[in-house]
Amino acid sequence: RGRETGYEYRLGDPVEILVSEADPITGSTVFQMLSGGTPGKKPSVTRPPKSAKPGKPKGKSRASRRQARKG
């Protein structure tokens, strides 16, 4: 999503551009978008918390394994 315009561009979307600068020594080019893209979705404000899969036990921590080895 574009920071200023909020438009999204996906692979295969037809767009029109203008080559505004080209430097043959470094091989760099600067483009300007003339048309194309679609208005993006607003980012979601809240996300559900990540949780472990139910029924799956957590592994032992490194410290607890070390302590068990000491005896």
Secondary structure as GFF3:
##gff-version 3
##sequence-region A 1 71
A	DSSP	beta_strand	7	8	.	.	.	ID=ss1
A	DSSP	beta_strand	16	23	.	.	.	ID=ss2
A	DSSP	beta_strand	28	35	.	.	.	ID=ss3
A	DSSP	beta_strand	38	39	.	.	.	ID=ss4
A	DSSP	alpha_helix	62	70	.	.	.	ID=ss5
###
